[in-house]
Amino acid sequence: MPRYIYQIEKWPHFEWDDTALQPLLHEIAGLQGRLLGKMEMVGFELKTEASLETITQDVIKSSEIEGEILNTQQVRSSVAIRLGVDISGLVPSERHIDGVVEMMLDATQHFNQPMSKERLFGWQSLLFPTGRSGMYIIETGRWRTDSNGPMQVISGGYGKKKIHFEAPDAPALENEMGQFIEWLNSGSLNENYILKAAVAHLWFITLHPFEDGNGRIARAITDMLLARADGIPQRFYSMSTQIQKQRNYYYDILETTQKGPLDITAWIKWFLECLQKSLIASTEVLDKIIFKHNFWANNAAKIENPRQRLMLEKLLTDFEGNLTAAKWAKMTKISPDTALRDINSLIAANILKKSDAGGRSTSYELA
């Protein structure tokens, strides 16, 4: 009896229950239409900023799923530079961050370009520009060779190892990935790219064709197909952000599906529910962008110096903890007295106010 789904004789001829999925697909189509319609009503600048924020979060959360924490400022700066967006507080970004960003942008900005193994090789090489994953040298820019043994998904420490999944043997990959790429590039104008995204995600991650980076590449392929479904390169919702929130269940349902039959209705249903939640959550991102836009429209003329703009930008995006005069001084590299003058002038302009939160030091927040 086959242990894994790819060992079943009819692999990769997946099946699913269309009737069971139709209500979710109908709901998602409505959410997509309302979101894209709402975005059409805002200006170019707001759409660009919403896309910048979404792609930034998508890159960060896709890496978090794999246990890698990326610097938010570096990711946002890298995305902004590559999109040609002028933002304050740009910082230099590390090569591997630029690589993840370039992969994501290639997937979404060029969503209609055909897939090829060379394109996939390029994506994986971007993720590991030094040829290393952590401390270990890995194979990049080619299918894995299993030179160190079979590709397995393992948990548990020494003596408690549990094998959750073992991918197809390396010699089969050329043929397996050839089938996958041919299917990815096939289809009609009426094809449901949302369903195709769900199937592609599972199919690719089951093959696990690279020594490392498979999860992030699977999610990039997902975003590419979702961009096709939307018909636009801009991203206004983040599937990876929702998957990260349900990370444990994501791995559980992958394992269950990879050990199950070719009927993948349960996987597709979970995928669609995840997409539904990400579309609903996108309204929060848009509201935040609109608030930020209106804030600057009302207050830009009241700003006296670049330090104030920098710190307010941080408060509006990714500031961590409470804002104090000491933090202001440290982050802007000025004296505490000058920091306090900066803050007091913003209080006088009704931009900042003293926070009601208790603590040893006075803290401030947006008025």
C-alpha positions in Angstrom: 0.0 0.0 0.0 1.5 3.4 -0.9 2.7 5.4 2.0 2.7 8.8 0.3 0.4 10.4 -2.2 3.0 10.5 -5.0 3.3 6.7 -4.8 -0.3 6.2 -5.9 -0.6 4.8 -9.4 -2.6 7.6 -10.8 -0.4 10.4 -9.4 -0.5 13.3 -10.1 -4.2 13.2 -11.3 -5.8 15.0 -8.3 -9.5 14.9 -7.6 -11.8 17.1 -5.6 -15.5 17.7 -4.9 -16.5 20.8 -6.9 -19.9 20.9 -5.2 -18.4 21.1 -1.7 -16.0 24.0 -2.8 -18.5 26.1 -4.7 -19.8 28.1 -1.7 -16.3 29.2 -0.7 -15.3 30.0 -4.3 -18.4 32.1 -4.6 -17.6 34.0 -1.4 -14.0 34.5 -2.4 -15.0 35.9 -5.8 -17.3 38.4 -4.1 -14.5 39.4 -1.7 -12.0 39.8 -4.5 -14.4 41.9 -6.5 -15.2 44.2 -3.6 -11.5 44.6 -2.7 -10.4 45.4 -6.2 -13.3 47.7 -6.7 -12.4 49.6 -3.5 -8.8 49.9 -4.7 -9.9 51.3 -8.0 -11.6 54.2 -6.1 -8.4 55.3 -4.4 -5.6 57.2 -6.0 -2.4 55.8 -7.6 -0.4 56.8 -4.6 -2.6 54.9 -2.1 -2.7 51.8 -4.3 1.1 51.8 -4.6 1.5 52.2 -0.8 -1.0 49.4 -0.1 0.8 47.1 -2.5 4.2 48.0 -0.9 2.8 47.2 2.6 1.2 43.9 1.4 4.4 42.7 -0.4 6.5 43.6 2.6 4.3 41.6 4.9 4.1 38.7 2.4 7.9 38.4 2.3 8.3 38.7 6.1 5.6 36.2 6.9 6.6 33.6 4.2 10.1 33.5 5.8 8.6 33.4 9.4 6.7 30.2 8.4 10.2 28.7 7.9 11.4 30.1 11.2 13.5 32.9 9.7 12.9 36.4 11.1 13.7 39.2 8.6 14.3 42.9 9.4 11.1 44.7 8.6 12.8 48.0 7.7 15.2 46.2 5.3 12.4 44.3 3.6 10.3 47.5 3.2 13.3 49.4 1.8 14.2 46.6 -0.6 10.6 46.4 -1.9 10.3 50.2 -2.2 13.5 50.5 -4.2 12.5 47.8 -6.6 9.0 49.2 -7.0 10.4 52.8 -7.5 8.4 54.0 -4.5 9.8 57.0 -2.6 9.6 56.4 1.2 11.4 58.0 4.1 13.8 56.0 6.3 15.3 53.8 3.6 18.0 51.5 5.0 20.5 49.2 3.3 19.3 45.6 3.0 21.2 42.4 3.1 21.7 40.3 0.0 19.4 37.4 1.1 16.6 39.9 1.9 17.0 41.4 -1.6 16.9 37.9 -3.0 13.5 37.0 -1.3 12.1 40.3 -2.5 13.3 39.9 -6.1 11.8 36.4 -6.2 8.4 37.6 -4.9 8.3 40.6 -7.3 9.3 38.4 -10.2 6.4 36.1 -9.3 3.8 38.8 -9.0 4.9 41.6 -11.3 5.5 39.1 -14.2 2.6 36.7 -13.3 1.8 36.0 -16.9 5.3 34.9 -17.9 5.6 31.1 -18.4 7.3 29.0 -15.8 10.5 27.1 -16.6 13.0 25.2 -14.6 15.5 28.0 -15.2 13.2 30.5 -13.6 12.7 28.2 -10.6 16.5 27.7 -10.4 16.9 31.5 -10.4 14.4 31.9 -7.6 16.1 29.3 -5.4 19.5 30.9 -6.1 18.1 34.3 -5.0 17.1 32.8 -1.6 20.7 31.6 -0.9 23.1 34.1 -2.6 26.1 32.7 -0.6 25.2 29.1 -1.4 24.6 28.5 2.3 21.6 27.9 4.4 22.7 28.9 7.9 26.0 27.2 8.5 25.5 24.5 5.8 26.6 24.6 2.2 23.6 23.6 0.0 23.0 22.9 -3.6 21.5 25.9 -5.4 20.3 26.5 -8.9 19.5 22.9 -9.6 17.3 20.1 -8.4 18.4 18.3 -5.3 20.6 15.3 -5.7 20.0 13.7 -2.3 23.8 13.4 -1.8 23.3 13.4 2.0 20.3 11.0 2.0 16.6 11.2 1.1 14.7 14.5 1.5 12.7 14.2 4.7 10.6 16.5 6.8 11.7 15.7 10.4 10.8 16.9 13.9 12.1 16.0 17.3 15.6 16.0 18.9 18.2 13.3 19.1 16.6 9.9 19.9 13.1 11.3 19.4 13.2 11.9 15.6 9.9 11.7 13.8 9.7 11.5 10.0 6.6 13.4 8.8 7.2 13.0 5.1 9.8 11.7 2.6 9.8 13.4 -0.8 10.3 11.5 -4.1 13.8 10.3 -4.9 16.1 12.8 -6.7 16.4 10.8 -9.9 12.6 11.2 -10.5 12.7 15.0 -10.2 13.5 15.9 -13.8 10.4 14.0 -15.0 8.2 15.0 -12.1 9.1 18.7 -12.3 8.7 18.5 -16.1 5.1 17.4 -15.6 4.5 20.1 -13.0 5.9 22.9 -15.2 3.9 21.7 -18.2 0.7 21.7 -16.2 1.5 25.1 -14.7 1.9 26.6 -18.1 -1.2 24.9 -19.6 -4.8 25.9 -19.3 -7.5 28.0 -20.9 -8.6 31.6 -20.5 -11.5 30.4 -18.4 -9.3 28.4 -16.0 -9.9 29.0 -12.2 -6.5 30.2 -11.1 -7.5 30.1 -7.4 -8.1 26.3 -7.6 -4.9 26.0 -9.6 -3.0 27.9 -6.9 -4.2 25.5 -4.3 -3.2 22.4 -6.3 0.1 23.9 -7.4 1.1 24.7 -3.8 0.5 21.1 -2.6 2.0 19.6 -5.8 5.2 21.6 -5.6 5.8 21.2 -1.9 5.1 17.5 -2.2 7.9 17.1 -4.8 10.2 19.3 -2.6 12.6 19.6 -5.6 15.3 21.7 -3.9 17.6 21.1 -1.0 16.2 24.2 0.7 13.7 27.0 0.0 10.8 24.8 -1.1 8.2 26.4 1.2 9.0 29.9 0.2 9.0 29.0 -3.5 5.7 27.2 -3.2 4.2 30.3 -1.7 5.7 32.5 -4.5 4.1 30.2 -7.1 0.8 30.6 -5.1 1.1 34.4 -5.3 1.9 34.3 -9.0 -1.3 32.3 -9.7 -3.4 34.5 -7.4 -2.0 37.6 -9.3 -3.3 35.9 -12.5 -6.7 35.4 -10.8 -6.8 39.1 -10.0 -5.4 40.1 -13.4 -3.1 42.8 -11.9 0.5 42.8 -10.5 -0.3 44.8 -7.4 -0.9 42.8 -4.3 -3.5 43.9 -1.8 -3.8 40.8 0.4 -1.2 38.4 1.8 -1.8 34.7 1.8 1.5 34.0 3.6 0.4 36.3 6.5 -2.7 34.1 7.0 -0.8 30.8 6.7 1.7 32.0 9.3 -1.2 32.6 11.7 -2.2 29.0 11.2 1.3 27.6 10.8 0.9 24.5 12.9 -2.3 23.5 11.1 -0.7 24.3 7.8 2.0 21.6 8.4 -0.6 19.2 9.9 -2.9 19.3 6.8 0.1 19.1 4.5 1.2 15.9 6.2 -2.3 14.5 6.3 -2.8 15.2 2.6 0.6 13.9 1.5 -0.2 10.6 3.3 -3.8 10.5 1.9 -5.6 9.7 -1.4 -5.6 11.7 -4.6 -8.9 13.3 -3.5 -7.5 16.6 -2.1 -10.9 18.3 -1.3 -9.9 18.8 2.4 -6.6 20.6 1.4 -8.3 22.8 -1.1 -11.1 23.7 1.4 -8.5 24.7 3.9 -6.5 26.7 1.3 -9.7 28.6 0.3 -10.6 29.3 3.9 -7.1 30.8 4.3 -7.5 32.9 1.2 -11.0 34.1 2.4 -9.5 35.2 5.7 -6.6 37.0 4.0 -9.0 38.9 1.8 -11.1 40.0 4.8 -7.9 41.0 6.7 -6.8 43.1 3.7 -9.4 45.8 4.6 -7.5 46.4 7.8 -4.3 47.1 5.8 -6.2 49.4 3.5 -7.8 51.3 6.4 -4.3 51.7 7.9 -2.9 53.0 4.6 -5.8 55.5 4.2 -5.3 56.7 7.8 -1.6 57.2 7.1 -2.3 59.1 3.9 -4.8 61.4 5.6 -2.4 61.9 8.5 0.3 63.3 6.3 -2.2 65.3 4.2 -3.3 67.1 7.4 0.0 67.3 9.2 2.9 67.4 6.7 3.1 71.2 6.8 3.4 71.2 10.6 6.6 69.1 10.6 9.7 71.2 11.5 12.5 68.9 10.7 13.4 65.5 9.2 13.8 63.9 12.6 10.1 64.4 13.3 9.1 63.0 10.0 11.2 60.0 10.5 9.8 59.2 14.0 6.2 59.8 12.9 6.7 57.5 10.0 7.9 54.8 12.4 4.9 55.4 14.7 2.6 55.0 11.7 4.3 51.8 10.5 6.3 49.5 12.7 7.3 51.2 16.0 7.8 48.7 18.8 7.0 49.5 22.4 6.3 53.0 23.9 7.7 56.2 22.5 9.8 58.1 25.1 12.2 61.0 24.8 15.1 58.7 25.5 14.1 56.4 22.5 13.6 59.5 20.3 17.1 60.7 21.2 18.7 57.4 20.6 17.0 56.6 17.3 17.7 60.1 15.9 21.1 60.4 17.4 20.5 63.7 19.2 20.6 64.9 22.8 17.6 64.2 25.2 16.9 68.0 25.4 16.7 68.3 21.6 14.5 65.2 21.5 12.1 66.7 24.1 11.9 69.9 22.1 11.0 67.9 19.0 8.3 66.1 20.9 6.9 69.2 22.6 6.5 71.0 19.3 4.5 68.1 18.0 2.3 68.2 21.1 1.7 71.9 20.5 0.7 71.1 16.9 -1.7 68.5 18.2 0.1 65.7 16.5 1.4 63.9 19.6 0.0 63.7 23.1 1.2 62.2 26.4 0.1 58.6 26.7 -2.2 57.4 29.5 -0.1 54.3 29.9 1.7 54.1 33.2 5.5 53.6 33.6 8.6 55.1 34.9 9.1 57.3 31.9 6.6 59.6 30.2 5.6 58.1 26.9 3.8 59.7 23.9 1.4 58.6 21.2 -0.4 60.0 18.2 -3.0 62.6 19.2 
